[in-house]
Amino acid sequence: MRRWNGWGDETVSAVLPPRASGTLGSWVGPGTPPRDATPEEVLASVPPSRLGPEPALSLDPWERLLHARGQSLPDWIALRSGRVGTVPDAVAYPETGEDVAGLLAWARRKGARLIPYGGGTSVAGHVNPLPSQEPVVTVDLSRLSSLIALDETSRLATFGAGVKGPDLEAALRARGFTLGHFPQSFELSTLGGWIATRSSGQQSLGYGRIERLFAGGRVETPSGRLDLPAFPASAAGPDLRELVLGSEGRLGVITEGTVRVSPLPAREEVHGVFLPDLATAVAAVRELAAMRLPLSMLRLSTPEETRTTLVLAGHERLVKALERYLSFRGAREEKCLLLAGFSGSENLVRQTRRLALGALAMRGGVVAGKAFGREWHRNRFRAPYLRNSLWEAGWAVDTLETAAPWSRVPELLASVETSLREGLAGEGERVHAFTHFSHVYLDGSSLYTTYLFRLHADPEESLARWRKLKTAASAAIVAGGGTISHQHGVGTDHAPWLAAEKGELGVGALRSLFLFFDPEGLLNPGKLVS
Ligand SMILES: Cc1cc2nc3c(=O)[nH]c(=O)nc-3n(C[C@H](O)[C@H](O)[C@H](O)COP(=O)(O)OP(=O)(O)OC[C@H]3O[C@@H](n4cnc5c(N)ncnc54)[C@H](O)[C@@H]3O)c2cc1C
């Protein structure tokens, strides 16, 4: 069963290695475990629904509570403290596109607002109802989840948009295919959510981000149905798929998505390579990107993240032995861990691996072998579970991400990390921040920063700490020429910085677009653009 106030399945937990707690404590100060509100306490704060009984709606307070928040740190603080605030008045579970069209017509008659909801894994406030005069219904798309068609010749698969990652991959795997889209939220996030937020997966270097995988689909909008045929390419004016990608539930409800799938690879490997320092490592990944090798992943950790990863890994004796070996090979304090992924036919993997590891060796890279990669692969969806354990130990963890051209990356990285590390100095608190380059492109890279700080006994103070850090880091991103989001989207949390990137004209164009499809503003009000 899904955790109601944290990440993932209740039966799964990630244990913090004993030494890790001590080290984290020495970095930011010892945590004080907070007292979390019980489900009963939180339920008691859910206001009565403003809607009467309707066959298509659940007014059940627990269902409404479960759909009130996503997975951002403010969402966690709200749920764990029991101060949830606004809760939807009802939840709908449409089973067909026609049901969705019916809900839109009902919302227009009633003046109600609708929030499309995939897996609720948003980390930017996308699915949270905002206070409003009008009743709000969350539209949970989990029942639109079947494989509708698989055109094996064209390698196109059409799914109901509410399908979750594991179900989508299982359906494809049974027919010898994969989508290859593996965001870290894979367990719970959905195809519709990926499209609506322009998501990126761990192997997007090889398979492409969702915008490359999304070939077409169907969207129910308040102004009617928008069908997007799947052409391999088209010069018939602007691509309407681009309007739907990143629309964050404002334009319509995606009911079906057609995606470009690939045959299951014969071989998948991930290798860990340690490079001597960040400048060398960045030069090496830029070189690999320029070589246009068919790699499935390049994930480069800064020295700080490499240190943190080794601390959190546990396995103390093994790590010490590894450190000795790396030091002997010249990779010391400033070493950076690079994970390089290869996937495809046996032959392709062998050739690509030879070229890529050869180029890395020329830069002083020490190949740590497949064991590192296997460990990463095994745990790649487990890392978010650590957030639960860290919270319970009294520490808050959040992440933020951006992307920028290579020429701006070093300064941007430094200014974002500094804004976080110094963000709470005024109140005598330390922040531990570390970054990896999660997606590498020919012209630049994404930067994915994790930061950890102590929870305050008062949840409002914890929220104020988060706000201070988020504001400082977002300002640093904008000032440093980065995008306000490489993969998490805008929601409410990034909206104040959107105009800095798109310009007032660009934001105005988005407003007009949403008004065209949704003249009465029924869908997800207040998100992306106000
Ligand atoms: C632990 C964790 C790890 C994460 N890792 C990644 C990662 O690696 N890469 C990445 O890109 N993101 C990541 N995210 C962020 C999040 O998972 C993505 O934004 C994801 O795409 C959201 O999908 P969802 O189905 O949960 O959408 P939701 O959170 O339910 O919704 C997100 C937005 O999309 C809209 N929406 C959802 N479904 C539809 C639909 N059918 N039609 C119209 N609008 C819709 C909603 O209205 C909302 O505005 C992570 C989040 C967490 C908590």
The ligand as an SDF file (V2000), in Angstrom:
LIG
                    3D

 53 58  0  0  0  0  0  0  0  0999 V2000
   10.9940   10.7460   -5.6560 C   0  0  0  0  0  0  0  0  0  0  0  0
   10.7220   11.4840   -6.9260 C   0  0  0  0  0  0  0  0  0  0  0  0
   11.5800   11.3220   -7.9910 C   0  0  0  0  0  0  0  0  0  0  0  0
   11.3380   12.0200   -9.1810 C   0  0  0  0  0  0  0  0  0  0  0  0
   12.1750   11.8100  -10.2470 N   0  0  0  0  0  0  0  0  0  0  0  0
   11.9110   12.4190  -11.4310 C   0  0  0  0  0  0  0  0  0  0  0  0
   12.7360   12.1700  -12.5660 C   0  0  0  0  0  0  0  0  0  0  0  0
   13.7000   11.3950  -12.5170 O   0  0  0  0  0  0  0  0  0  0  0  0
   12.4260   12.8040  -13.7230 N   0  0  0  0  0  0  0  0  0  0  0  0
   11.3560   13.6330  -13.8250 C   0  0  0  0  0  0  0  0  0  0  0  0
   11.0950   14.1410  -14.9050 O   0  0  0  0  0  0  0  0  0  0  0  0
   10.5730   13.8940  -12.7600 N   0  0  0  0  0  0  0  0  0  0  0  0
   10.8010   13.3040  -11.5810 C   0  0  0  0  0  0  0  0  0  0  0  0
    9.9960   13.5500  -10.4970 N   0  0  0  0  0  0  0  0  0  0  0  0
    8.8610   14.4710  -10.6270 C   0  0  0  0  0  0  0  0  0  0  0  0
    7.5370   13.7860  -11.0750 C   0  0  0  0  0  0  0  0  0  0  0  0
    7.5990   12.4050  -10.8440 O   0  0  0  0  0  0  0  0  0  0  0  0
    7.2800   14.0630  -12.5390 C   0  0  0  0  0  0  0  0  0  0  0  0
    6.9400   15.4300  -12.6950 O   0  0  0  0  0  0  0  0  0  0  0  0
    6.1870   13.1970  -13.1750 C   0  0  0  0  0  0  0  0  0  0  0  0
    6.2110   13.4030  -14.5640 O   0  0  0  0  0  0  0  0  0  0  0  0
    4.8060   13.4710  -12.6370 C   0  0  0  0  0  0  0  0  0  0  0  0
    3.9640   12.4180  -13.0590 O   0  0  0  0  0  0  0  0  0  0  0  0
    2.6140   12.0840  -12.2820 P   0  0  0  0  0  0  0  0  0  0  0  0
    1.9000   11.0460  -13.0690 O   0  0  0  0  0  0  0  0  0  0  0  0
    2.8920   11.7550  -10.8730 O   0  0  0  0  0  0  0  0  0  0  0  0
    1.8510   13.4600  -12.4030 O   0  0  0  0  0  0  0  0  0  0  0  0
    1.1070   14.2800  -11.2540 P   0  0  0  0  0  0  0  0  0  0  0  0
    2.0470   14.6190  -10.1780 O   0  0  0  0  0  0  0  0  0  0  0  0
   -0.1450   13.5900  -10.8810 O   0  0  0  0  0  0  0  0  0  0  0  0
    0.7300   15.5980  -12.0760 O   0  0  0  0  0  0  0  0  0  0  0  0
    1.7150   16.4830  -12.5150 C   0  0  0  0  0  0  0  0  0  0  0  0
    1.0780   17.5170  -13.4510 C   0  0  0  0  0  0  0  0  0  0  0  0
    0.6380   16.8810  -14.6370 O   0  0  0  0  0  0  0  0  0  0  0  0
   -0.7610   17.0410  -14.8180 C   0  0  0  0  0  0  0  0  0  0  0  0
   -1.2840   15.7820  -15.3340 N   0  0  0  0  0  0  0  0  0  0  0  0
   -1.0690   14.5330  -14.8430 C   0  0  0  0  0  0  0  0  0  0  0  0
   -1.7060   13.6440  -15.6160 N   0  0  0  0  0  0  0  0  0  0  0  0
   -2.3260   14.3300  -16.5930 C   0  0  0  0  0  0  0  0  0  0  0  0
   -3.1530   13.9740  -17.6890 C   0  0  0  0  0  0  0  0  0  0  0  0
   -3.4560   12.7020  -17.9600 N   0  0  0  0  0  0  0  0  0  0  0  0
   -3.6320   14.9590  -18.4760 N   0  0  0  0  0  0  0  0  0  0  0  0
   -3.3300   16.2590  -18.2510 C   0  0  0  0  0  0  0  0  0  0  0  0
   -2.5500   16.6510  -17.2300 N   0  0  0  0  0  0  0  0  0  0  0  0
   -2.0570   15.6900  -16.4230 C   0  0  0  0  0  0  0  0  0  0  0  0
   -1.3130   17.4080  -13.4650 C   0  0  0  0  0  0  0  0  0  0  0  0
   -2.4900   18.1850  -13.5600 O   0  0  0  0  0  0  0  0  0  0  0  0
   -0.1500   18.1830  -12.8750 C   0  0  0  0  0  0  0  0  0  0  0  0
   -0.2020   19.5140  -13.3170 O   0  0  0  0  0  0  0  0  0  0  0  0
   10.2230   12.8860   -9.2850 C   0  0  0  0  0  0  0  0  0  0  0  0
    9.3650   13.0350   -8.1970 C   0  0  0  0  0  0  0  0  0  0  0  0
    9.6150   12.3410   -7.0250 C   0  0  0  0  0  0  0  0  0  0  0  0
    8.6650   12.5040   -5.8790 C   0  0  0  0  0  0  0  0  0  0  0  0
  1  2  1  0
  2  3  1  0
  2 52  2  0
  3  4  2  0
  4  5  1  0
  4 50  1  0
  5  6  2  0
  6  7  1  0
  6 13  1  0
  7  8  2  0
  7  9  1  0
  9 10  1  0
 10 11  2  0
 10 12  1  0
 12 13  2  0
 13 14  1  0
 14 15  1  0
 14 50  1  0
 15 16  1  0
 16 17  1  0
 16 18  1  0
 18 19  1  0
 18 20  1  0
 20 21  1  0
 20 22  1  0
 22 23  1  0
 23 24  1  0
 24 25  2  0
 24 26  1  0
 24 27  1  0
 27 28  1  0
 28 29  2  0
 28 30  1  0
 28 31  1  0
 31 32  1  0
 32 33  1  0
 33 34  1  0
 33 48  1  0
 34 35  1  0
 35 36  1  0
 35 46  1  0
 36 37  1  0
 36 45  1  0
 37 38  2  0
 38 39  1  0
 39 40  1  0
 39 45  2  0
 40 41  1  0
 40 42  2  0
 42 43  1  0
 43 44  2  0
 44 45  1  0
 46 47  1  0
 46 48  1  0
 48 49  1  0
 50 51  2  0
 51 52  1  0
 52 53  1  0
M  END
$$$$
